[in-house]
Amino acid sequence: MSSIQEQKPQNDLEAADTVLDETPATAAAGAAAADTRPVRSWRGVRALLVRLHFYAGVFVAPFLLVAALTGLAYTFTPQLDDLVYGDVLHVEQSGRQPRPLAEQISAARAAHPEGTLASVTTPPGPGDTTRVVLSVPELGEKQRTVFVDPYTAEVKGELTTWWGSTPLTTWLDDLHRNLHLGETGRLYSEVAASWLWVLVAGGLVLWLGRARGQRARSARGVLLPDRSARGVRRTRGWHAATGVWIALGLLFLSATGLTWSHYAGDRFGQLLDTVKGHAPELDTALPGAKATDGGEHAGHAGHHTGQDAASADPAAFDTVLSVARHNGLGGKVVLTPPADPASAWTVAQDDPSWPVHYDKVAVDAAKGEVTAETRWADYPALAKLTKLGVQGHMGRLFGIANQILLAVIALGLTFIVLWGYRMWWQRRPTREDRTTRLGKAPARGTWRTLPLPVLILGVPAVAALGWALPVLGITLLAFLVLDIATGLIRKARTTA
């Protein structure tokens, strides 16, 4: 029987220390003294969690650290944008009525005749500029946005934007999503999101499972570190208690990050297809008109380059905006010209702050009437949760409070990672004849001590998780292959 089963620790913290300190040699010696077969018990589950938490922490923590630091920087992009681009984003409130959109668009096109008119975004507030978005072929998927003072129709400047984001926000967004490495770089963020919930859940089980520990009998013992502890126990206290405080936030970021990741995001999209959980699509086809290629969805993103957009009459923007306002679309809206004669104009609300506004209408400018609409109230529950989750993840849903909460979570995760590596260093042997740079890894072979029901149910459950979260499955398989190879090499050296 292994040392875990031979000795009865005073609490599960000591049990965890026993697991970490155990070596294959001591485990084999203990087993030989009692029984050559491993004893299966629920203590084996904890031993496996310790090993999984250790290795996942060692190898995945660098990805989490980068995600935390880049996410922290992205959190405050609204303030950074105001600091860097305030002269084009904002204007003085003169108390006058805004000039017609047609006049503002004409001023923007006079200053920037290049490209085609893709869309116009009305000011979010009385102190903001109107955004005239131009599709310029040489910019690729990005756009040229001209900022116009709505009260004077004076052009304040222009920026190269991406989905409405400024160059600074776009740069920080790419840094957080893919480290500016394109699709290959997206793997880093998906690895972080895939393993984050595993580390959080495993850490909570290990910390809260100290049922026989004196400190676990009170909420204080779970939520606060033991300030009287020293060495690795003190570090572990800070590591675990901080994790408890921000656990829900970390699980939220993991789940929402996975929904728009590459591989897990595809799986989530399949789920939405199956349960019909996608947001409703706006039908932009004009009644009775003959549809042309791409007519229904050509204006989906608001950045198309259809022939109708190129020749859109600036005066029509005022007509379409008036119709949309009459049909309940207040606040900031994005007006997109039709892609072809068979399509309607699109007017979409774009207000990510709670309570959100995402209503859309299709407008026939010639008749001055709405031909189709989608309302936020009609979104399926999953579509609403996905949309709200994304906005919360980006710090937009609850304004500055949302940003501060994300910053606290990012800083907390940063310290958790650093404390984790410090624990690894503190666990190193310090005797003169056994000095090493780092602490020993948890003992191998813990799966042999798992109860049979756990194995029978756990294997297919892990396989299903690997399918749903492909990056998690592949990296876990890589860990197992590496672990097996390491064990075989050590065994060969021992028998040689």
N, C-alpha and C positions, 0 to 999 in steps of 0.2 A: 504494500500500500504506500502511496506517495506520502510525502511529508504533509501535504494538505489534509489528508485523512488521518494521519497518525496523531497529530497534535491538534488540540482544540484551542484556537486563538481566543484571546479575550474579546476581540471584536473583529469585524470584517476588514478593518484597515490593516490589522496585523495579518489577517488571512491574505489580503492582497500583497503585502510585503513578502509573505511566504511564497506566494506564487512567483513573484518577480525574482526572488533570490534563489529559487529552486533551479538546479541544473539537471541535465539528463542523468548524470552520474548519481547524484543524491536520490533522484526519483527512482532510479533502477535499484539502488541499494535498499531503499525502503520497501519497494515492491517485492524484492527477493526475500526480505525478512518475513513477509506476511503471506503473499500470494503472488504467483507469476502473472495472474490475470488482473487487469486494471479494474478497480471498483467503480462502478457507475453510480453517480449521485448528482444531486442538483448543485453541489459545490463545483462540479465540473463546468457547469454553465458559466459560473462566475470566472473560473480560470480561463475559459475560452474568451470571454468578454475582455478580460485584462489583456490577453495577448492581442486580440483584434484591435482594441483601443490603442495599445502601445504602437503596433506597426502602422496602423492607419495614421496615427498622430505623427509618427516620425516621417513618413513618406508623403502624406497629403498636407501636413501643416504648412509647408512652404507655399503651396497654392492658396491655402486659406489666408495666409499672411498677406500675400500680394493682393488677393481679392478684397481683404479688409482695408488695406491702405489706399488702393485705387478707388474703392467704393466710398471711403471717407472723403477723398478729394472731390468725387463726383457729387456728393451730397449737397455741397454748397455752390453748385454751378449757378443758381439764380442770382446769388449775391456776387459771384465772380463776374457774371455777364454784366450786371449793373455797373460794376467797377470798371470793366474794360470797355464795354460798348454802350455805356449810359447815354452818350451824346447822340446815338442813332436810335436807341430803343425808347427813349423818353423825351417828352416835350413839356413846356410850361403850360399849365392850364390857364387859358386866356379868358375863359368864361363865354367865349363865342360859340356859335353852332358850328359843327364840323362842315367842311366843304363837301360837295357831292363826290361820290367815289369816282365818277367819270373825270372830274377835274384832277383828282389826285393821281389817277392812273395815267392821264395824259401827261402830267408833269414827270412821272416816273419814266414813261416811254420816251419822252423828249430827252431826258438825261441818259437813258440806256435803251437805245433802239434795237440792241442785239437780241437774238433769240425770239422766243414766242411767249405770249402771256399765258402762264399756267394756272395761276389762282391769285386771289386777293384775300388777305386775312384782316378783319376789322380789328381795331385796337382793343386789347383786353380791358383797359380802363381809360378814364378821361385823361390821364397823363402819359399815354403811350402812343406810339406811331402806328400808322397803317402799313401793312407789309404787302408789297406788290411782288409776286414771285414770278421769275422768268426762267423758262427752260432753255438752257444754252448748251448746244451739243457738245462743245469741248469740255464741259464740266462733268460729263458722264451722269452718274446718278445724283449728283449734287445740283443745286440751283443757285441762281443769283437773286437775292432778295433786296429790293429797293425799299428803303424806309422813308415814309412821307409824313410830314406834319399834317394831321387831319384838319387843323384850323386854318392853315395858310397855304396848303398844297405845296409847301417847300420840301424839296428832297433833302433829307438829312444825311444820307449816305447809303452805302450798299455793302453787303457781306455775302460771302459764299456759304450757303447753308445746306444742311442735310436734314430733311424732314422737319424743317422749321428750327433746327438747332443751330446756334452760332458756331463759328469755327472752334472756339475754346471748349464749349460743351461737347461738340463732336469729337474733339481730340481726347478729352477725358473719358467720354463714353467708349471710344475704341480702346483706350488703355485698359479700362475695366473689363471690357468684354473679351478682347483678344490680344492685348499687349501690342497692338499695331502689327500683328503677324497674320492678319486675314483669317480665313477659315481654319487654318492649322492652329492658330492661337486660341481659337474658341474652345479647343479641347481643355485648356488650362482651367477656364471658368466652369466648364461642365464637370471636370474632375472635382473641383472644389465644391460645387453645388451637390454633386452626387454623394460625396462622402460626408458632407457637413452634418446631415441629419443622422447618419450612422454614428458619428463621433458624439453628437449631442445626446442621442438616445442611450448609447452605451455608457457614456459618462454619468448620466443621471441614474441609471440602474446601479452602477458601481457605487456612487456616492450615497444614494438613498437606501441602498441595500445593507447598510451597516446596522442591521436590526438589533444586534447585541451591543452596539457601541453606546457608551454613555451619552455622547453628544447627540446621537441620532434620536434620542427620546424627546427632544424639544425642537421646536422650529428654529430656535436660535442656533442650535448645533448644525442644522442643515443649511441655513441661509447665511451664516457668518463663519469666517475662519476662526480656528482656535489660536488666539494671539499668544497663548502661553507655549505653544508648540515651537519646536526648533528644527532646523535642517530641512530635510525633504518633507516631513510632515507639515511644517508650516507652509512651504511652497505649495504642497498639494491642497491644503486648505484654501488658499487664495485661488488656486486654479479651479477647484471644484465649486466653491461658493459663488465665484463670478459666473461660472457656467450656469448655475441654477438661476441666477437673476436674469440672465439674458437668453435663456434656453428657448422660450417661446419666440423671441425675435429671430434667433438663428434658424429655428425650424421654418418660420415664415419666409425668410430670405432664401433658404434652400428650396422650398416648394415653389415659390414664385420664380426663382432663377431657373429652375428646371423646365418650367412651362414654355420658355422661349429659347431654351438651349437647342443645339442641333439635333442630337439623336434622341434624347429623352423628350424633347419638344415634338418630334415627329410622332412618337408614341402617344403623347398627350393629344395631338391633333387627331390621331386615329380614334381615340376615346371620344373626343367631341363629335367626330363624324358618326360614330355608332349611336350615341345618345342624342344626336341632333342638338348639340350644345353650343354651336357657333352663333356668333352675333348675326342677326338677320341682315341680308344684303338689300341694298336699295335698288329698286328697278328704275333705271334711268331711260328706258326706252319710251319714246313718245307714242301715245296711243295712235294707232292707225298709220304710223310711219314705217317705212321699209328699213329694217335694221341692216347696218353694214358691219363689216368685220370689226369685232371688239367694241361694238356700239354700247353694249350693256355695261361693261366694266372698264371701259377705257379711261374713264376719269376717276377711278377708284382712289388713287393716291393723291390726286390734286396736282400732279406734276406731269401730266401727259402733254403730248405735242401734236394733238389732232389739228386738222385744217381749220375747223370751226374755232378752236382756241386762238389760232393765229390771227383770225379775222374778226374776233369778238368785238362788238361795239362797246366801248367803255360806258356808254349811257345805259346799256342793258344791265350792268352791274347794279345800278341804283334801282331799277325795276325789280330785279330778282331779289335784292335785299329787302325791299319793301314788302314783297309777297311773303318772304320767309318770316319777317318780323310779325306780319299780320297773322301768321300761323303758329306763333308762339316760340320762335327761335330767338331768344334774347342773348345778350352777352356777346362774347367773342365767337365769330363764325368764320368759316372758310368757304368762299364762293369759287366754284370751279366751272369754267365754261364747258359746253358740251364738246365731245370729241368729234362728232359728226352731225349732219342735219337731222338724223333720226334719233338723236339723244337729247335728253333734257339737261338743264343746268343742275348742279348739285350744291346744296347749302348744308353745311355740317357744323354743329356746335362743337367747340373744342375747349371744354372747361374741365380739367382733371381734378379740381379742388372740390372737396366735399361741401355740399351735395353736388355730385358731378352732373354735367349736362352733355349728353351725346346724341341728341335728336338730329335726324337728317330729313331733308325733303328734296324731292326732285321737282324742278320748276320749269314750266313751259313759258319762256320769256315772251313769246309772241302773244299768247293768250292771257298772260299774267295770272296763271293758276298753278296750284300744286297738282302734280300727276301721281306722285307716290310719296310715301313717308315711312320712316322707321323711328320708333320711339324707344328711349332707354327703358321705359317701363315694360316694354314687350320683349326685352332681351331674356333668353333662358338664364336660369340661375347660375349655371357653370360659366356662361359668357360674362355675366356680371362679376362673378368672383374673380375670374381671370383678369378682367379689365381693371377692377379695383386693386387686385393684388399687384399688378404691374405698376400702377401709379403709386401705391404705397412703397413698393420696392425702390422706386426712383425718387421718393421723397416729395412727391407732388400732392398727395391725397389730403393731407392735413396741414399744409403750409409749413411754417417754421417749426411747429411742434413735431411734425413728421421728420424734418431734417435733424433736429436735435436728437430724437430717439435713434435714428439711424447712426448718427455720429457716436452716440454712447455705445451702441451695439458693436460698431466697427472697432472702437477703442478697446472695448471689453474683449473681443475676439483676439485682437492683437496681443493683449497681455496674457490671455489664456495660452496662446501659442508659445510665447516666450517663457512663461512659467512651466509649460510642459517640457520644453527643452532643458530648462534649468533642473527640473526633477531628474531627467535622464542623466545629466552631468553629476548631480548630487548623489546618485545611487552608485557611482563608480566605486570599486574597492579602493581603499586607501592604505591598506597594509603594505609595508615595504616590499614584500615578496609577491604581491598580487595587484600592483598598481596598473590601472588602465585609464584611458582617456574618458570613457563613458561607462554607464551602468550596463549590467547584463540584461539581455532580453528575457521576457517570460519564457518558461520552459515549453518545449515542443510536445506534441502528442496529447494535448488537452482534450481533443475530440474523442479520444478513447474512453474518457471518463464521463462522457455525456450520457444521460438517460436515453434508452432506446426510443421512447416517444419523441424526444427532442430531435434525434437523428432522422427518424422516419418522416416527421412533419417538416423538419428544418431544411432538408435537402431540396425537396420540390419548391418550398417557399423561396429559398435563395435562388433557385433556377428561374422562378417567375420574376423575382426582383431583377435578375440579370437581364431578362428579356425587356422588362419595362424601362430599366435604366441601363442601357447598353454599356456606357462608359464605366459605371460601377461594376457591372458583371465582368468586363474585360480586365479591368485593373485588379479585381479580386482574384480572378483566375491567374493573373500574372503573379500576384503575391503567393498563391498556393504553389505554382510551379517553382518559383524561386525558393520557397520554403522546403519543398520536397528535394530539390537539387542540393540545397545546402545540407540537409540531413543525410543524403546519400554520400556526399563528399566527406562529411565528418565521420560517418560510419566506415567508409573505406580507409580513412586515415587511422581510425582506431584499430581496425582489424589487420592493418598492414604490418 
